[in-house]
Amino acid sequence: MTGGGAIPKGEFGRIRDFFAPLTGGAADSFGLMDDAALLRAPPGTEIAVTADAIVQGVHYPPDAPPEEVAARLLGVNLSDLAAKGAVPLCYMLTMQLPPDRDDAWVGRFAAALADRQAQSGWRLLGGDSVRTPGPDAFSVTAFGHVPAGTLLRRGGARPGDLLYASGTIGDAALGLMLAEGRPGPDGDIAADAADAAFLAERFRLPLPRLALGQALRGLASACMDVSDGLAGDLAKLAAASGCGAELTAPLVPLSGAARRALARQPALLEMLLCGGDDYELLFTLPPARQKALAAAARRAGTPVTRIGVMTAAPAGEVRVTDAAGRPLTLARPGYRHG
């Protein structure tokens, strides 16, 4: 439905006016007027491909504005490229929208995509749009490129490698609790309005660590992004690498807002370690590369923190400890997809 008696653009009008400009006029997208596009990579590089989908009411609140939906959609896919050390190249977009999604909403969504594209240097290549009676749903297939032979993978860690995380962990999980109106085990999560706003933004607007991922090529022995919870994702990295891991909980980097929440409610520790939606990088490297890592992190402008070590324990086994090395038991290691 549209306001002011305006005639709806329809599918092809929306493609022409809202989405064709997102191609940047590149010839390989054919103005979104063909059945397929061409994918060209810079010489000497290889293509990294990833796909991620988000669904209204599952991955974002039903009343989220289109700008936040666009930021989350591109952010989660860019984070996967960051974890591969890839430079964003282009993406394919599929949209499932109900009939009452009007042109104004779609226009704002497309404008927000354009803003995110400008920040990360990629562009739309093609895609599809369909009507659905159900909730909104969006899917992106993202393409990036890396110098040949430098793709970062989950499966390269070895016992003795040091374990690191970028940025801060747990903010988004607390932000989601605030968005859903859920209190912590012992009351309010945020100490004040400023903390609440910070935590909410960390959930709503994922910040992919592209520069750091690219700086980790040739340094990290294994890498992945933290989307389903630090402890659970560490188990995946360890399993792919065929080894175990020890995570020292007090070393996990926390924001001021998360620290204040934890100080008031120590039972929130499990949520911080397992809650998900961080979109930080979790990676390993041999001890001899610590100095090189510090320089790379400075160049990328991204803080990194050592949080543990890979072990000779059975593949995928993660031991979480306190500062004294005593084991901690987590009821749920991370988010599980249905």
N, C-alpha and C positions, 0 to 999 in steps of 0.2 A: 504494500500500500504506500502511496506517496501523498505528501501534503500539497495544498494549494492547487489541486486539480492538475498537477503535472502528469504527463504521460510517462508511465514506466519505461525505462530504457530497454528492458528485456535482456536476454542472455548476450546477444551479439552486440547490443549497444553498450552493455557493461564492459564487455571485453575490449571494445574499441576505445571507450572513454576512460576507463579506470585501470585496465590491466595491460593493454598494449604499450602504454608509456613506460611500464616497469621493465620492459625489455631493453630500454636504452637505445632503441633503434637498431640493435644488432641484426645483421642480415641473417644470421643462423636461426633466428626465431621466426622469420617470415611474417613479422607483424601479428603473430598468433592467428594467422588466417589459413594455416595448412594443417594437415593431419599429424605432422611430426616436425621435429626440429633437428638441426645438426649440432653435434657436440665437438668442439675443438679445444684441445689442450695445448698449452705452450710446449715448444720442443723440449725434449729431455725430461719431461715430467710424466707422472702417472696419475690416474684419476682415482680419487677416493669418493665412494658413493654411500650415502646413508639415507634412511627414511624414518620419519616419525609423524605420528598423528595426534591430534588433540580433539576431544569431544566435550561439548558444552555440558556442564553439570558433573563431569568426571575429572577433567584436567583444569578447568577454570569455572568460576561461579557463573550461574545462568544469567546474571545481570551485568557481567563484565562488559565494559565499553569496547567498541571495536579496536581502539588503539591498543588496549591491553591484550586482546586476543591475537592481534598481529605480532606484538612484541614477544609473546610466549611462543607462538608458532615458529617464528624464525629463530628465536633465541635457543630453543631446545635443539633445533637442527644444527645451528651454528656451533653449539657446544659439542655435538658429536664430531663435527669437522675439526674443532679445536683439539679434541682428544686424539686425533690422528696426525696432528701437526700440519694440517692442510690449509691452504689458502683458498677462501671461497671463490667459486667460479660462477655457478648459476644454479637455479633450482626449478623444479616442476611443482605446480600447485594444483591440488584437487580440492574443490569446495562442495560440501553438501549443505544447502541452505533451504529453509522452509519458505513457502510463498510470501509470508509476511515480512521477510527481510527486505526492507525498502532500499531504494537507490542511495538515500542519504547514508544509511548504515554501511553499505558496501563501499561507497565513496570514501568514507572515513577510514575504513579498513584498508583500502588500497593506498591511501595517502600515508598511513602508518607503515605499511610495507615499504613504500618508497623511502621513508625516513630511515628505517632499519637497513635497507639496502645501501643507502649512502654512507652509513656508519661502517659497514663491513665490506664494501667493494664488490658486491655481487649483483646479479640481476635475474629477472624472471626469464625462463626459456620457453615455457609452455605449461600445459596442464589441462584441466577439465573442470566443469561445473555441472552439478545436477541438483534437482529438487528433491527434498525429502520431507516426509510428514513428521519425522522425529527431530531430535535436537540437532543444532549446528554441528558439523564435523569438518575438520580440515586435515589435509595430509600434504606433506612436503617431501619430495625426493631431492636431496641436496647433493651437489657435485663440487668437489674441491680438487686441488692438484698439489702434489708434492714432488720434489726432485726424486728422480727414479731411485728406488731402493731405500728411501728414508721414512716410509710410513710408520708411524708409531702404532704399536699393537698392545693388546692386553697380555699376551703370552710370553713376554721375554724376561720376566723377573727371575732371579735366582736367590737361593738362601744366602743371607749376608747383605743383600742389597738393602739400601735405606729406603724408607717409605716417607713420602711427602704429600702434603695437600696444599693447594693454593687458597688464597683469600681466607674467608671464615666459613665455618660449618654450622649448620643448624638454624640459621636465621629464617630461611624460607619455611621450615617446618613450624616454627613458632608463628610466622606470619599467616600461615594457613589456619592454624588454630584460632588466631584472632579473627580472621575473615569469617570463619564458621561460628564464631561466638562461643568457642569451647574454652573453658578455664583450664588452668593447670591443675595438678593434683591438690594443691593447697591454696587455690585462689587465682587472682589475676596474674597474667603472664608479664605484661609490660609494666615497668616501673612508672612511666609517665607517658604523656601523649607523644612526645618526640620519639621515644623508643618504639611505641606502637606504630607510628608512621614509618619508621625505618624498617621494621620487621615486615610490615605489610608490603612495602615496595620491593624488598628482597624476594618475596614470593611472586609478586605480580610481574616484575620485570627482570627476567633472567639475564645475567651478564656473562656471555660466553668468553672464555679466556683464549681468544685466538692468537694474540701476540705471544703469550707464554707457550702455547702448544707448538707454534712454529719454532720458538727458541729452544724447545726441548729435543728437536730432531738431532740425532747423533749423541744425545746425552742420556735421555731416559731409556731404561731397559724395558719398561712397560708403562702404559698410560691408559686411562679411561676417564670419562667424566662421571661426577657423582650426581646421579639422578634419582636413584631408588634408595638412598641412605648410605652413609659412609661405611658402616660395618658390613652391610649386605653387599655393596659394590666391591669392597675389599675382598670379600670371599670369592666373588666372581673373578677378580684379577688373579688371586692366588690359585684358583682352580685352573684357569687358563694357562698359568705359568707352571703348574705341576708342583707347587710348593705351598707352605703355610705362611702365616703372617702373625706378628704380634703388634697390636695397636695399644699405645699407652694413652689412655683417655685424657689425663690432665695436659698432655701436649697438644691436643687437638685445638686449632686456633678458633677462638670465639670472638665475636664482636662485643663491644661494650654493652649493647642491649642484651645480648644473649648471656653474657657473664652476670649481669645484674639479675636477669630472670633466674639463672641457675643458683645464684647466691640466696635468693628468696625462696626458691623451690628446688632443692637438690634432686628431687625425683624426676625433674625434667631432663636429666642427663641422658636417659635412654632415648627420648625424643630427639635430642640434638644429634646423637650418634646414628640414629636409625630413620629419621623422619623423611629424608629425601628432598628433592627439588633444589639442591644447592647449586648445581651446574658449575662446580669448581672442578679442577683437575686433580686426580689422584694418580701418583706416579712413583716409580722406583728408579734408583740408579746405584751403581757401585760406589762405595765410599770414596774412591780416588777421584770421583767427578764432582765432589761437593763444592770446590772452589769455582769450577766452571759453571756450576748451577747458580751460584750466587751472582756471578756476572751476568748470566743469561736472564735471571729474574729481574735484575736491575734494568737491563735493556728493555725488557717487556713491560716494566712498570707494574709488576704484579708480585705481591709478597708470597713467599712459600715458607712452609714450616715442616720440619721433620717431626713425624708423628709415630714412627715405629720402625720395624725391621721385618724383612722376609726371613722365614725360618725353614728348617728341614722337616717340619711337621707334614702330615698327609695333605695332599692337594686340596686346597680350599678351606683348610681348617684355620680359623682366626681366633686367636687368644686376645681378649681385651683385658687390660690390667689397670690398676691404680698406680699412683706414683711410686709405691713401694714394691711393685711387681706382683701384687696379689691379684688373682683373677676376679673379674667382674662378670656376672651372668646377665645377658640381655634376653628378655622374653621374646623379642622379635628382631631379627637381624636387619630387616629392610622391607621395603614395599615389594609386594608380589603382584605382577600383572595377572588378570583373571584368565 
